[in-house]
Amino acid sequence: MIRLLERGSIKRKLVAVIMATSGLAVFLACVSFLCYELVMFRGTMARRVLTTAEIVADASAAPLAFRDGPAAERTLGTLKADPLLLAACVFDRAGSVLAEYKAPGAPSVCGLPASTGTEFHAQGLTVSAPVQVDGELLGWVRLQRELPEARQRLVQYAGIMIVVFAVSCLAALALSSRLQRLISGPILQLAATAERVSREKSYGMRALRQSDDELGTLVDRFNEMLGQIQAQNRALMESQDALEERVRERTSDLLVEVAERRLAEQELLAAKQAAEQSNRAKSTFLANMSHELRTPLNAVIGYSEMLEDDAKAAGNLEMASDLRRIQTAGKHLLELINDVLDLSKIEAGKIELNPEPLSIDAMIDDVCNTVQPLVAKNGNRLSSVNSSGLNRIIADPVRVRQCLLNLLSNASKFTSNGDIRLEVVRVEGNVEWRVTDTGIGIPRESLGKLFQAFSQVDASTTRKYGGTGLGLAISRKFCRMMGGDLTVESTAGSGSTFTMRLPAGAGGRVLVVDDDPAGADLVRRILNRHGLTVEWAATGEEGLEMVRGFKPHVIALDVRMPGMDGWAVLAKLKEDPELAGIPVILHTAADERDMKFLRGAADYLRKPVDAEQLAAAVKRQVAAGSEPGMILLDASIQTVDRREWAAQVRQSPELRDIPVVAVSSHEDMAADLVELATAVAPATAPVPAEEGVQ
């Protein structure tokens, strides 16, 4: 009912509210009247029957006193004149019945009553009255009578109530239908105006005020809101027009600015290309000139050494001294030309690094011995220490030596009667080569241009100590090319510390999975000597758990292991997209190289493992990543369909561009090799091998 009213109009809601209120009031009034009449009727009937019972009780006093039953019967016989009397009984206080009257089918009412009074029930009304003489209780009189008048009155009053309720509802309906217009009329008119404003977007409309009550105030506020919206809309339209005009002006300005910037970009691009061309020409010129100058300088230095030896042999010491000065000047000029040549190669991107195992201790001894004469020349003291705990790393030894000699030479040149220290330490996965001196130091404001080419701290330094300002710039470039950096900490007058940082794990991380502790320890020692970080797993399951945390560059895997063997571990690795790219090197005592590439391994070694072969294989995989550079196919394999394998290689995006070399030790396999090469062409070439080649 409530949901129906919620979907109805306000007219219906007002009529329903008035009807419900009026109907409920009339209904409650009728029910109250009916209840009042029933209560009053029952009280009247109870008093009437009780009076009759008291009269019978007075008449029954003598029969009860003398135990005269017939007299009592005659007294009760007078009650037969009332057709609605159902039963009557006279009994003494002990409960003995003296006289009784019952209508046909009526129940007995004899019995000792609990108290004097009346009792209404389904059969009608039961009344009990005491029989007393001089205040002494002789017995009781009980009467039971039907009350058909009560039902008649109930039906009569119910009919009257229904008629009154119906008439009242009709009157309320008629009255509410007219009175609701006083409320619904202004509301409906206001709703119609709001709907029209929303549909037509015309904020100049106004609602008509029809009363001076709250609804009239609501209409006034609605009209004021429309006025405010109209004013704001007008202001918004004016702002929009102004904004569009500004946008048009700004767009025009931007078009001009974009055109100017495009022109400037073209000019900058042309200037950049010209600068790059000039830089390339400069680098080419420096390289050519350096080469042209170095060739005669080598002859000058060589002949001056020969002439010096001849002068010493002839006893002409003065000429020998002059020739030594020529050698010194020539060597200095040669070093300058070499620096210019290195810088030009770096800028041209033509310099190449040759990383290989580098012994830290050997490098320290070499550079210290080389620079010792220069250190002693200024009365300095040189010390060195390796605190890194490492023996080898993978780096370009020529470039590392060049950088260290440059740092130690600078320290010797700018320090007099002081201390120079070379220390190697390991810091967070890096190896730091620290050159510390007690020389003149560098002012803080000059540190920014220290590593710029052809730049020194100031002109006075250049005049006093010499130099071109190329050494530190080249050294930093070499360090960064090797994955590290060159930094400096210095205080004017208190010395400097140059730190050359190189990756400590340049050799890569290797996970060795082998159930033989002795064999695993042998592999670990071999690889450690070559600067590689090694972890060991004793089982295949342990290796699969360690590989995610350790993140190795290469996995050295033993094929024959109890439980999960090497082939199972290799299969698990290749099934996981995150681990499939890690190269796996197999090593086993059995000859299972025919399964190597078919299972996805990167290389294969036979036990006992050769130290150099193992180190070379690991470093090759670290350098090359997960992609093999060549696939060697043993054409004599009988357990594999070579044509099917060739088709799989040709269809694989990862393998189709990798060269495939088919090898055989039998001359009669030549035809099969040619057919196999055709199947996987152009990436395959047949190569008949000598007998015994693996």
Salt bridges, closest charged atoms under 4 A:
ASP82 OD2 - ARG145 NE 3.02
ASP92 OD2 - ARG67 NH1 2.89
GLU149 OE2 - ARG145 NH2 3.70
GLU195 OE1 - ARG199 NH1 2.43
GLU200 OE2 - ARG196 NE 3.30
GLU200 OE2 - ARG199 NH2 3.71
ASP212 OD1 - ARG209 NH2 3.70
ASP220 OD2 - ARG209 NH1 2.36
GLU224 OE2 - ARG221 NH1 3.34
GLU245 OE1 - ARG248 NH2 2.52
GLU257 OE2 - ARG261 NH2 2.82
GLU276 OE2 - LYS272 NZ 2.33
GLU308 OE2 - LYS312 NZ 3.34
GLU308 OE2 - ARG324 NE 3.11
ASP322 OD1 - ARG325 NH1 3.01
GLU347 OE1 - LYS282 NZ 2.47
ASP366 OD2 - ARG401 NE 2.68
ASP419 OD1 - ARG381 NE 2.69
GLU423 OE1 - ARG421 NE 3.80
GLU432 OE1 - ARG434 NH2 2.76
ASP485 OD1 - ARG476 NE 3.72
ASP485 OD1 - ARG480 NE 2.99
ASP514 OD2 - LYS607 NZ 3.43
ASP521 OD1 - ARG524 NH2 2.40
ASP521 OD2 - ARG525 NE 3.16
ASP558 OD2 - LYS607 NZ 3.35
ASP576 OD2 - ARG548 NH2 2.02
GLU578 OE1 - ARG548 NH1 3.13
ASP591 OD1 - ARG593 NH1 2.62
GLU592 OE2 - ARG560 NH2 2.74
ASP603 OD1 - LYS596 NZ 3.70
ASP603 OD2 - ARG620 NH2 2.75
ASP672 OD2 - ARG642 NH2 3.56
GLU675 OE2 - ARG643 NE 2.59
